[in-house]
Each structure stands twice: as structure tokens, then as C-alpha cells.
């Protein structure tokens, strides 16, 4: 199974691809630093809607996400649920 997102399809395919690109870069760092930098990047640069979609993927089991992205989830700010 590929964890780079290139073979993932569905409504979150582009988001998974972007998260995996960031994750792949952060894997060049020591593990703890990479996890923290990944989460910081997501918190600083991804709008709440994107983080909400990321958590939809994570909460559904994280299919397609690289392990570092999943490990960083605990440090990512979960946005409030969207109200309709």
C-alpha cells in the first residue's frame, strides 16, 4: 500500500497528497522534530476547513496518510465542528 497519496482517490485525495508531501519532507528530520514541524505547519498554514477535512480522514482510519502525518495528529489543532 502506498502512503504517498498518489494512488488515493475520493473527496480528500488532494488534501492527502498535500499532507503526504509535507510529511515526506519532515521525515528527513529526527522523528520528534519532524512530527512537531509537521503539526506546526498544518496549524500555521492550513485554514480550519482544511484541518477539518484532514481530521475526517484521520478519524476514518487515516487511509493514505503517511505515518508521520498520523503521529502528528495529536498536535494539530482540531477546528470546531462546522455548523449548517
N, C-alpha and C positions, 0 to 999 in steps of 0.2 A: 504494500500500500504506500502510495506517495504522500508525503507530508508537505509538499511544496505548493499545493493548491492549484497546480496547473491542470489537473485532471478532475477537479471538483466542478460540479455543475449545480445549478439551483439559484435561488434568490440571493444567496450570500457569497457566491463564487468570487466576485471581485474583492469583497472585503476579506475573505480568507486568503486570497492571493496577496493582498497588500500586507496583512498581518504576518504572513509567512516570509515575505521579503524583508520586513523589519526584523523578524525573529532570526532569519538566516544570518543577517549582518551581526546581530547581537551574540550569536553563537561563537563569534571569534573572540569574545571576551571571556574572562573567568565566569563560571556559571552564575554565581550570586550577582555579580555585577551586570551580566547580560540580562538577567531576569529583571533587575531593578531598572536598568536603562530602557528595556522594552516597555515596562509599565509606565515609566515616566514619559516616554514618547507618546504613548496612547493617551495618557491623561492630559498632556500638554497640547497635543495637536489634533486629536480626533474629537469632533463635536459629539454631544450627548447621543444624537441619533445613531451615529456610527458605533459608539460604545454599546448602545442598547442592542444593536444587531449583533455585535461581537458576543455579547452575553447570551443572546438567543442561541448562537452556535455552541458556545461553551456549555450552557445549561442542557442542550440536547445531546451532549456527549463529546463535543469538540471535534467531530469528524472533519478531517482535512487539515486541521491546525497542527503545526509543528509542536513538539513537546515543550519548548521554551515558552511559547505563547500560552500554553495551558498552565504551566508553572507560574507564570506572571499574573494570572487572573486574580489571585488574592490581593494583589497590589493595585489593581486597576479600579478606578472609581466607578461604581455601578450607578448609572443615571436612574433617576426616578422613573417609575413606570409611566408610559405615555397614556394620557387620558384622552378619551374620544369625545 
